[in-house]
Amino acid sequence: MRGLNAVEIVSDYRGDTYRGVYTTRLKGFIYVLHCFQKKSKAGIKTPKRDLELIWKAARRSRTALQSRRREEGVNEHAQKDTG
């Protein structure tokens, strides 16, 4: 996936092709960005609609990680204040 630090897993099952796109860029976490059945029999390109969903999920995962880190930072400070 160009421009996205992600791993794509492709699997064939009973004549159909399935893809899963995972990111490993976000430290300590693996986010599943999108899984889908490849329907086109011609070409290996990922359909535009699926690419849009993958990018949207990548943005959401980054936002979730940032929120999680902020939350953990608040919890660490609270523990130090009470300890």
Buried (B, 14 or more C-beta within 10 A) or exposed (E): BEEBEBBBEEEEEEEEBEBBBBBEBBEEEEBEBBEBEBEEEEEEEBEEEBBEBBBEBBEEBBEEBEEEEEEEEEEEEEEEEEE
